[in-house]
Amino acid sequence: MARFAEQALRRGLRTRRLVAVSYDGHRRYRTHLTGWYIDRAHTRAVDIAGRYFLLTVPASLAARLFGARPEPSPPPLVVGRGGRDGESLPMATLLSNRLAAGDDW
């Protein structure tokens, strides 16, 4: 993840303020994080320090008022493994695709 963040910064990929979403998908919460979404659903991200985040959080009044505080987590080697749609992708490929897409992601 740190290597991705370094390369993204070196390539000039635009960072953005990251937003978390409730587990049910109905609420969006601001966060203290700045970085890059690495999936099109905007549920996985890397911050500028190179930490990996899942941006799904429980719905709460506190998060609505003060923002969500997702914790960094270890990145999976394969994204989507065990999902119902059967689609999975190695994390290295996902990060490579994200870098190649640039700001057009």
C-alpha positions in Angstrom: 0.0 0.0 0.0 2.8 2.4 0.8 4.3 1.8 -2.7 0.9 2.6 -4.3 0.7 5.8 -2.3 4.2 6.8 -3.3 3.6 6.1 -7.0 0.2 7.9 -6.9 1.8 11.0 -5.4 4.7 10.8 -7.9 2.3 10.5 -10.8 0.3 13.4 -9.5 -3.0 11.5 -9.0 -5.4 13.9 -7.4 -6.3 13.1 -3.8 -9.7 13.6 -2.4 -11.4 13.6 1.0 -12.6 10.1 1.5 -16.2 9.4 2.5 -17.5 6.3 4.3 -20.8 4.6 3.7 -23.1 2.8 6.1 -23.3 -1.0 5.9 -26.7 -0.8 4.4 -25.5 1.8 1.8 -28.1 4.4 2.7 -25.9 6.9 4.6 -22.6 8.7 3.7 -20.3 10.0 6.3 -17.4 12.4 6.0 -14.0 11.1 7.4 -10.7 12.6 8.4 -9.0 10.7 5.6 -7.4 12.0 2.4 -6.3 9.6 -0.3 -7.5 7.6 -3.3 -10.4 5.2 -3.8 -9.1 2.0 -5.3 -12.5 0.5 -6.4 -15.3 2.0 -8.4 -17.8 1.4 -5.5 -15.7 3.7 -3.3 -15.6 1.2 -0.5 -11.9 0.6 -0.5 -9.2 3.2 -0.3 -5.6 4.0 0.4 -4.7 7.2 2.3 -1.7 9.4 1.6 0.2 7.5 4.4 -0.2 4.3 2.5 -2.8 2.7 4.8 -5.6 0.5 3.5 -9.2 1.3 4.6 -12.5 -0.4 4.1 -14.9 2.5 4.0 -18.0 0.8 5.3 -19.1 1.6 8.8 -22.1 1.0 11.1 -24.8 3.7 10.8 -24.8 6.0 13.8 -25.9 9.4 14.9 -22.4 10.2 16.1 -21.0 9.5 12.6 -23.6 11.8 11.1 -22.7 14.6 13.5 -18.9 14.2 13.9 -17.9 12.1 10.9 -16.9 8.4 10.7 -13.5 7.2 11.9 -12.7 4.0 9.9 -9.6 2.2 11.1 -6.9 1.0 8.8 -6.9 -2.8 8.2 -4.6 -5.3 6.5 -5.3 -5.4 2.8 -6.5 -8.7 1.4 -4.3 -10.4 -1.2 -7.4 -11.0 -3.3 -10.3 -8.6 -3.5 -13.8 -10.0 -3.8 -12.9 -13.6 -2.9 -16.0 -15.5 -1.7 -18.4 -12.8 -3.0 -21.7 -13.8 -4.4 -20.9 -12.5 -7.9 -17.9 -14.8 -8.2 -15.6 -12.0 -9.4 -12.3 -11.6 -7.6 -9.1 -9.8 -8.4 -5.6 -9.9 -6.9 -4.9 -6.7 -4.9 -1.8 -6.0 -6.9 -3.8 -6.0 -10.2 -6.4 -3.7 -8.7 -3.7 -1.2 -7.6 -2.0 -1.4 -10.9 -5.3 -0.8 -12.8 -6.0 2.2 -10.5 -2.6 3.8 -11.2 -3.0 3.2 -14.9 -6.4 4.9 -14.9 -5.0 8.1 -13.4 -7.6 10.7 -12.5 -10.1 9.2 -14.9 -11.0 6.5 -12.4 
